[in-house]
Amino acid sequence: MNGVPERPAAGHKGMFGMVTVVGGQDGVEDVMIGAPALAAEAALRSGCGRVLVVSPRSVLSHVLACCPSATGRPLPGDAAGAVATVQAVQASVQSVAAGPGLGRGEAARALVATLLERPGPPLVLDADALHVFADRCMPAAREGVVLTPHPGEFAALATAFGVPAAGDDREARESAAGALAAATRCIVVLKGHGTVVAGPGGRVWVCPLGGVELAVPGSGDVLTGVTAGVLAQQVAAGCLDAFAAACAAVTAHARAGASWRREHGDRGMLARELADRIPQAVGFTDGEV
């Protein structure tokens, strides 16, 4: 399954969808800049037309310095302000990615709850947003939500929703991902060797690609951005299939890593280098290498 719409030769950026990345923080102990920047860059590399980064004002300029092709909007630190900002933004975009470097404070909890409870464009939740979702412990009240947990984040979600933890073998991972998809009413992307994509309707797919070169900081942020980028392109083209979008993003992410590995070996890749290889990996069909 491809999942990535074809691009008309006379297309322009307004035809390929806009992604909003909500993330980044300037906390007492942690400052997170790279995660939203990598997600934004990966979304653009996937082929979406525009990206808007919503981050705290104190870090927004730094995020945009890392990804100057994106635009930005300040994220207020109070819950009411954060919710109002995200609501206003999602009304005019084709997908939202929330969580990279976001933190788990009151504002983050409020905006994630709002994104899950109210109608809006397709939504990708990663990193801190997954922990907020686990703490909230309520199924998504809308369709088109994609969760992208690594095994640790999956464990928190599994405990919260009362489903089996993901084991190490393929069968156990498939079963656990499927159970979480049913419990949350979301598409679940269980990352790891043989990434599993499961949908609430019982659809399950396992990526046959992906190597240890992907085990680097920021790799998950790249996958989040690619997933949101493919979803935005689907919405813009009028052919939304969140399950197919997730499969396409996972495949492109794995192919990009394999491309880097062929030249450099299986260690030392930087997440930005992975994002740079996404364009040549997006849009392959299942039979292509």
C-alpha positions as CSV (number, residue, x, y, z in Angstrom):
1,M,0.0,0.0,0.0
2,N,1.4,3.4,-0.9
3,G,-0.6,5.9,1.0
4,V,1.1,8.9,-0.5
5,P,-1.0,10.8,-3.1
6,E,0.5,11.6,-6.5
7,R,1.5,15.1,-7.1
8,P,0.2,17.0,-10.2
9,A,3.0,18.5,-12.3
10,A,1.4,22.0,-12.0
11,G,1.0,21.7,-8.3
12,H,1.9,24.4,-5.8
13,K,2.5,24.3,-2.0
14,G,-1.0,25.2,-1.2
15,M,-2.2,22.0,-2.7
16,F,-0.1,19.6,-0.5
17,G,-1.5,20.3,2.9
18,M,-0.3,22.2,6.0
19,V,1.0,20.5,9.2
20,T,1.1,22.0,12.6
21,V,3.7,20.7,15.0
22,V,2.9,21.4,18.7
23,G,5.9,20.9,20.9
24,G,9.0,22.2,22.6
25,Q,9.4,23.5,26.1
26,D,11.5,25.9,28.2
27,G,11.2,24.2,31.6
28,V,13.0,24.6,34.9
29,E,15.0,21.5,34.3
30,D,14.6,20.7,30.6
31,V,14.8,22.8,27.4
32,M,13.5,21.0,24.3
33,I,14.2,22.6,20.9
34,G,15.4,19.8,18.6
35,A,12.3,17.5,18.8
36,P,9.8,19.9,17.3
37,A,12.4,21.1,14.8
38,L,13.1,17.6,13.6
39,A,9.3,16.8,13.3
40,A,8.8,20.0,11.3
41,E,11.7,19.3,9.0
42,A,10.6,15.7,8.4
43,A,7.0,16.8,7.6
44,L,8.4,19.1,4.9
45,R,10.7,16.4,3.6
46,S,7.7,14.1,3.3
47,G,6.2,16.6,0.7
48,C,3.6,18.6,2.6
49,G,3.2,22.2,1.5
50,R,3.7,24.1,4.7
51,V,4.5,23.6,8.4
52,L,3.6,25.8,11.3
53,V,5.4,25.2,14.6
54,V,3.6,26.1,17.8
55,S,6.1,26.4,20.7
56,P,6.7,28.5,23.8
57,R,7.8,32.0,22.7
58,S,11.1,31.6,24.6
59,V,12.2,28.7,22.3
60,L,10.2,29.3,19.1
61,S,13.0,31.4,17.4
62,H,15.5,28.7,18.2
63,V,13.2,26.0,16.7
64,L,12.7,28.1,13.6
65,A,16.5,28.6,13.3
66,C,16.8,24.9,13.1
67,C,14.0,24.6,10.6
68,P,13.8,28.0,8.8
69,S,11.4,26.7,6.1
70,A,8.7,26.5,8.8
71,T,6.7,29.3,10.3
72,G,5.8,29.7,13.9
73,R,3.2,30.8,16.5
74,P,3.9,31.2,20.2
75,L,2.3,28.7,22.6
76,P,1.0,30.4,25.8
77,G,2.1,28.8,29.0
78,D,-1.4,28.8,30.6
79,A,-3.9,26.1,29.9
80,A,-6.6,28.4,28.6
81,G,-4.3,30.3,26.3
82,A,-2.7,27.0,25.0
83,V,-6.1,25.5,24.2
84,A,-7.3,28.7,22.4
85,T,-4.2,28.9,20.3
86,V,-4.3,25.2,19.2
87,Q,-8.0,25.4,18.5
88,A,-7.5,28.4,16.3
89,V,-4.6,26.8,14.5
90,Q,-6.2,23.4,13.8
91,A,-9.1,25.0,12.0
92,S,-6.9,25.9,9.1
93,V,-4.5,23.0,8.7
94,Q,-4.7,19.5,7.3
95,S,-2.9,17.6,10.2
96,V,-1.5,18.2,13.7
97,A,1.5,16.5,15.3
98,A,1.6,17.0,19.1
99,G,4.1,15.9,21.7
100,P,7.7,16.3,20.5
101,G,9.4,18.0,23.5
102,L,6.1,19.3,24.7
103,G,6.3,18.4,28.4
104,R,3.5,17.2,30.7
105,G,2.4,20.3,32.5
106,E,-1.1,21.7,32.9
107,A,-1.1,23.5,29.5
108,A,0.1,20.3,27.7
109,R,-2.5,18.2,29.4
110,A,-5.3,20.7,28.5
111,L,-4.3,21.0,24.8
112,V,-3.9,17.3,24.3
113,A,-7.4,16.7,25.9
114,T,-8.8,19.3,23.6
115,L,-7.3,17.8,20.5
116,L,-8.7,14.4,21.4
117,E,-12.2,15.5,22.4
118,R,-13.1,18.0,19.6
119,P,-13.4,17.6,15.8
120,G,-10.4,18.5,13.8
121,P,-7.9,17.3,11.2
122,P,-5.9,14.0,11.6
123,L,-3.8,14.0,14.7
124,V,-0.4,12.3,15.5
125,L,0.5,12.0,19.2
126,D,4.0,11.2,20.2
127,A,6.4,11.5,23.2
128,D,5.0,13.6,26.0
129,A,1.5,13.7,24.5
130,L,1.3,9.9,24.8
131,H,2.0,10.0,28.5
132,V,-0.7,12.7,28.8
133,F,-3.1,10.5,26.9
134,A,-2.2,7.5,29.2
135,D,-2.9,9.7,32.3
136,R,-6.2,10.8,30.8
137,C,-7.1,7.2,30.1
138,M,-10.1,7.9,27.8
139,P,-10.5,6.7,24.2
140,A,-10.2,9.3,21.5
141,A,-13.5,10.8,20.8
142,R,-12.7,11.4,17.1
143,E,-11.3,9.5,14.2
144,G,-7.9,10.0,12.4
145,V,-5.7,9.8,15.6
146,V,-2.3,8.1,15.2
147,L,-0.3,7.1,18.3
148,T,3.4,6.4,17.8
149,P,4.8,4.9,21.0
150,H,8.1,3.2,21.5
151,P,8.0,0.2,23.9
152,G,8.3,2.3,27.1
153,E,5.5,4.6,26.0
154,F,3.4,1.6,24.9
155,A,3.8,0.1,28.4
156,A,2.4,3.2,30.0
157,L,-0.6,3.2,27.6
158,A,-1.1,-0.5,28.0
159,T,-1.3,-0.2,31.8
160,A,-3.7,2.8,31.5
161,F,-6.1,1.0,29.1
162,G,-5.8,-2.4,30.6
163,V,-4.3,-4.2,27.5
164,P,-1.4,-6.7,27.4
165,A,2.1,-5.3,27.4
166,A,4.1,-5.8,24.1
167,G,6.4,-8.8,24.2
168,D,9.5,-9.2,22.2
169,D,8.2,-11.7,19.6
170,R,6.2,-10.6,16.6
171,E,3.0,-12.3,17.5
172,A,2.8,-10.7,21.0
173,R,3.6,-7.3,19.5
174,E,0.9,-7.6,16.9
175,S,-1.6,-8.7,19.5
176,A,-0.8,-6.0,22.0
177,A,-0.8,-3.3,19.3
178,G,-4.2,-4.5,18.1
179,A,-5.6,-4.5,21.6
180,L,-4.5,-1.0,22.2
181,A,-5.9,0.2,18.9
182,A,-9.3,-1.3,19.8
183,A,-9.2,0.2,23.4
184,T,-8.2,3.7,22.3
185,R,-10.0,3.8,18.9
186,C,-6.7,5.0,17.4
187,I,-4.2,3.8,14.8
188,V,-1.2,2.5,16.9
189,V,2.3,2.5,15.5
190,L,4.3,0.3,17.9
191,K,7.9,1.2,17.1
192,G,10.8,-1.2,17.2
193,H,12.3,-4.0,15.2
194,G,9.4,-4.9,12.9
195,T,7.3,-1.9,13.6
196,V,3.6,-2.8,14.0
197,V,0.8,-0.7,12.6
198,A,-2.6,-1.6,14.0
199,G,-6.1,-0.1,13.5
200,P,-9.2,-0.3,15.6
201,G,-11.0,-2.3,12.9
202,G,-8.6,-5.1,13.2
203,R,-6.1,-4.1,10.5
204,V,-2.5,-5.0,11.3
205,W,0.6,-4.6,9.3
206,V,4.2,-5.3,10.2
207,C,7.1,-3.4,8.5
208,P,9.6,-5.9,7.1
209,L,12.3,-3.2,7.0
210,G,14.2,-1.1,9.6
211,G,17.6,-1.6,11.2
212,V,19.5,-0.7,14.2
213,E,20.8,2.5,12.5
214,L,17.4,4.0,13.4
215,A,18.1,3.7,17.2
216,V,19.3,7.3,17.6
217,P,17.9,10.3,19.4
218,G,15.3,12.1,17.3
219,S,14.5,9.2,15.1
220,G,10.9,9.1,16.5
221,D,10.4,12.8,16.0
222,V,11.3,12.3,12.3
223,L,8.7,9.5,12.1
224,T,6.1,11.8,13.7
225,G,6.8,14.5,11.2
226,V,6.6,12.1,8.2
227,T,3.3,10.7,9.4
228,A,1.8,14.1,9.9
229,G,3.1,15.1,6.5
230,V,1.6,12.2,4.7
231,L,-1.7,12.7,6.5
232,A,-1.8,16.3,5.4
233,Q,-1.2,15.4,1.8
234,Q,-4.0,12.8,1.9
235,V,-6.4,15.4,3.3
236,A,-5.4,17.9,0.7
237,A,-6.0,15.4,-2.0
238,G,-9.3,14.2,-0.6
239,C,-8.2,10.6,0.1
240,L,-7.7,10.2,3.8
241,D,-6.7,6.8,5.1
242,A,-4.9,7.1,8.4
243,F,-3.9,3.5,8.5
244,A,-2.3,3.7,5.0
245,A,-0.6,7.0,5.9
246,A,1.0,5.4,9.0
247,C,2.2,2.4,6.9
248,A,3.6,4.7,4.3
249,A,5.4,6.8,6.9
250,V,6.9,3.8,8.7
251,T,8.1,2.4,5.3
252,A,9.7,5.7,4.2
253,H,11.4,6.1,7.6
254,A,12.9,2.6,7.4
255,R,13.9,3.0,3.8
256,A,15.6,6.3,4.6
257,G,17.6,4.6,7.4
258,A,18.6,1.8,5.1
259,S,19.8,4.3,2.5
260,W,22.1,5.9,5.1
261,R,23.3,2.5,6.3
262,R,24.4,1.4,2.9
263,E,26.8,4.3,2.8
264,H,27.9,4.7,6.4
265,G,27.2,1.4,8.3
266,D,24.8,0.8,11.2
267,R,25.9,3.4,13.8
268,G,26.4,7.1,14.1
269,M,23.5,8.5,12.1
270,L,22.0,11.8,13.1
271,A,18.3,12.3,13.0
272,R,18.6,15.3,10.7
273,E,20.5,13.0,8.2
274,L,17.6,10.6,8.4
275,A,15.1,13.4,7.6
276,D,17.3,14.5,4.7
277,R,16.8,11.0,3.1
278,I,13.0,11.0,3.4
279,P,12.3,12.5,0.0
280,Q,13.9,9.6,-1.9
281,A,12.1,7.1,0.3
282,V,8.5,8.5,0.2
283,G,6.2,7.2,-2.4
284,F,7.8,3.8,-3.1
285,T,5.4,0.9,-3.8
286,D,5.7,-2.3,-1.8
287,G,7.8,-4.0,-4.5
288,E,10.4,-1.3,-4.9
289,V,13.8,-1.2,-3.0
